Amino acid sequence: MIDLSSFPDPLNVAVIGASGGIGKSFVDTMRGHEQVENLYSFSRSAPDSIAMDICDEGSIKKAASSIDKPLHLVIVATGLLHDDGLMPEKNLRDLTSDNMKKIIEINTIGPALVAKYFTPLLPRVGKSVFAALSARVGSISDNALGGWYSYRASKAALNMLIKTISIEVARKNKDAAIIGLHPGTVDTRLSQPFQSHVTPAKLFSTDQSVGYLLNVINNISHKETGKVFAWDSQEIES
Ligand SMILES: NC(=O)c1ccc[n+]([C@@H]2O[C@H](COP(=O)([O-])OP(=O)(O)OC[C@H]3O[C@@H](n4cnc5c(N)ncnc54)[C@H](OP(=O)(O)O)[C@@H]3O)[C@@H](O)[C@H]2O)c1
């Protein structure tokens, strides 16, 4: 059983992006955990979850209003790197306004709106964590390769939002941690086109990554609020 002993018992958890590779693993892990009393899962497509499109503020507001209990752990596991008409840019020539707007709407604006409606549901006292899935490539200081303009920028902006939200939330919720998480390279739809460059040992299963991330979440406190951590607990600098 994954250790969540730093949290109150019983524990209420929300997972946004329940249909995704990492999101589904969070839901399955939390569903089987003895400490979890209430599990709320949100998705625009999974039939057994509460409807939420993170590009539609009204749907986020409505979904949040269906929760009548304090949330000790909120995981935002949504995100986009590519889809049918969109691949990460190899160079500036590939950059288009429409694709960049789409990536930023999903990776940056969506999680910010989720924070707007879900951080007020964190308990006023006792440990709570709001964690958004970010990515190491959102680190400006770590950018040695270039490329992936929109995705990098969307995650760098997400990291700034996490820091800024953490400052506001700390005024009311002294025990809360607002953090970003880099899950490693994980075997999901999102990483699928890029997996050939990854050695098998560095390509995590979704359950493996979620186990690592829950370990990070259990070990952090309000003292780490505003920061971004990788799966191995290392802080990722901006
Ligand atoms: N996999 C990796 O190697 C890796 C590495 C670094 C960071 N990350 C980050 O980890 C997070 C999860 O990625 P993943 O690998 O699990 O990807 P995934 O399997 O493609 O899942 C993405 C999730 O985002 C949801 N989503 C996209 N747009 C949405 C919208 N408008 N409203 C609601 N949900 C929406 C998808 O819902 P639908 O099913 O409805 O499309 C899906 O549940 C992302 O933020 C990603 O950037 C992943």
The ligand as an SDF file (V2000), in Angstrom:
LIG
                    3D

 48 52  0  0  0  0  0  0  0  0999 V2000
    3.7920   10.8560  -20.4900 N   0  0  0  0  0  0  0  0  0  0  0  0
    4.9330   11.5180  -20.2990 C   0  0  0  0  0  0  0  0  0  0  0  0
    6.0260   11.0170  -20.6330 O   0  0  0  0  0  0  0  0  0  0  0  0
    4.9300   12.8790  -19.6640 C   0  0  0  0  0  0  0  0  0  0  0  0
    6.1760   13.5200  -19.4410 C   0  0  0  0  0  0  0  0  0  0  0  0
    6.1980   14.7810  -18.8480 C   0  0  0  0  0  0  0  0  0  0  0  0
    5.0080   15.3720  -18.4840 C   0  0  0  0  0  0  0  0  0  0  0  0
    3.8110   14.7410  -18.7070 N   0  0  0  0  0  0  0  0  0  0  0  0
    2.5760   15.4370  -18.3300 C   0  0  0  0  0  0  0  0  0  0  0  0
    1.7300   14.5810  -17.6150 O   0  0  0  0  0  0  0  0  0  0  0  0
    0.3520   14.9440  -17.8440 C   0  0  0  0  0  0  0  0  0  0  0  0
   -0.4560   13.7140  -18.1920 C   0  0  0  0  0  0  0  0  0  0  0  0
    0.0400   13.1890  -19.4110 O   0  0  0  0  0  0  0  0  0  0  0  0
   -0.2560   11.6990  -19.9320 P   0  0  0  0  0  0  0  0  0  0  0  0
    1.0480   11.1560  -20.3510 O   0  0  0  0  0  0  0  0  0  0  0  0
   -1.0820   10.9370  -18.9440 O   0  0  0  0  0  0  0  0  0  0  0  0
   -1.0980   12.0420  -21.2550 O   0  0  0  0  0  0  0  0  0  0  0  0
   -2.4220   11.4120  -21.8760 P   0  0  0  0  0  0  0  0  0  0  0  0
   -2.4850    9.9590  -21.6230 O   0  0  0  0  0  0  0  0  0  0  0  0
   -2.4650   11.9050  -23.2820 O   0  0  0  0  0  0  0  0  0  0  0  0
   -3.5790   12.1110  -21.0190 O   0  0  0  0  0  0  0  0  0  0  0  0
   -3.9050   13.4570  -21.1970 C   0  0  0  0  0  0  0  0  0  0  0  0
   -5.1850   13.7490  -20.4600 C   0  0  0  0  0  0  0  0  0  0  0  0
   -5.5160   15.1280  -20.6380 O   0  0  0  0  0  0  0  0  0  0  0  0
   -6.8960   15.1860  -20.9110 C   0  0  0  0  0  0  0  0  0  0  0  0
   -7.3080   16.4070  -21.5890 N   0  0  0  0  0  0  0  0  0  0  0  0
   -6.7490   17.0030  -22.6680 C   0  0  0  0  0  0  0  0  0  0  0  0
   -7.4700   18.0840  -22.9890 N   0  0  0  0  0  0  0  0  0  0  0  0
   -8.4910   18.1620  -22.1190 C   0  0  0  0  0  0  0  0  0  0  0  0
   -9.5920   19.0540  -21.9320 C   0  0  0  0  0  0  0  0  0  0  0  0
   -9.7790   20.1170  -22.7310 N   0  0  0  0  0  0  0  0  0  0  0  0
  -10.4550   18.8300  -20.9130 N   0  0  0  0  0  0  0  0  0  0  0  0
  -10.2950   17.7640  -20.1120 C   0  0  0  0  0  0  0  0  0  0  0  0
   -9.2850   16.8740  -20.2270 N   0  0  0  0  0  0  0  0  0  0  0  0
   -8.4090   17.0880  -21.2300 C   0  0  0  0  0  0  0  0  0  0  0  0
   -7.1650   13.9640  -21.7870 C   0  0  0  0  0  0  0  0  0  0  0  0
   -8.5380   13.7120  -21.8760 O   0  0  0  0  0  0  0  0  0  0  0  0
   -9.1930   12.9310  -23.1360 P   0  0  0  0  0  0  0  0  0  0  0  0
   -8.9200   11.4740  -22.8800 O   0  0  0  0  0  0  0  0  0  0  0  0
  -10.6230   13.2990  -23.0450 O   0  0  0  0  0  0  0  0  0  0  0  0
   -8.5010   13.4500  -24.3740 O   0  0  0  0  0  0  0  0  0  0  0  0
   -6.3960   12.9340  -20.9680 C   0  0  0  0  0  0  0  0  0  0  0  0
   -7.1650   12.5290  -19.8650 O   0  0  0  0  0  0  0  0  0  0  0  0
    0.3860   16.0350  -18.9190 C   0  0  0  0  0  0  0  0  0  0  0  0
    0.2810   17.2990  -18.3120 O   0  0  0  0  0  0  0  0  0  0  0  0
    1.7620   15.8830  -19.5390 C   0  0  0  0  0  0  0  0  0  0  0  0
    2.2440   17.1080  -20.0800 O   0  0  0  0  0  0  0  0  0  0  0  0
    3.7450   13.5060  -19.2970 C   0  0  0  0  0  0  0  0  0  0  0  0
  1  2  1  0
  2  3  2  0
  2  4  1  0
  4  5  1  0
  4 48  2  0
  5  6  2  0
  6  7  1  0
  7  8  2  0
  8  9  1  0
  8 48  1  0
  9 10  1  0
  9 46  1  0
 10 11  1  0
 11 12  1  0
 11 44  1  0
 12 13  1  0
 13 14  1  0
 14 15  2  0
 14 16  1  0
 14 17  1  0
 17 18  1  0
 18 19  2  0
 18 20  1  0
 18 21  1  0
 21 22  1  0
 22 23  1  0
 23 24  1  0
 23 42  1  0
 24 25  1  0
 25 26  1  0
 25 36  1  0
 26 27  1  0
 26 35  1  0
 27 28  2  0
 28 29  1  0
 29 30  1  0
 29 35  2  0
 30 31  1  0
 30 32  2  0
 32 33  1  0
 33 34  2  0
 34 35  1  0
 36 37  1  0
 36 42  1  0
 37 38  1  0
 38 39  2  0
 38 40  1  0
 38 41  1  0
 42 43  1  0
 44 45  1  0
 44 46  1  0
 46 47  1  0
M  CHG  2   8   1  16  -1
M  END
$$$$
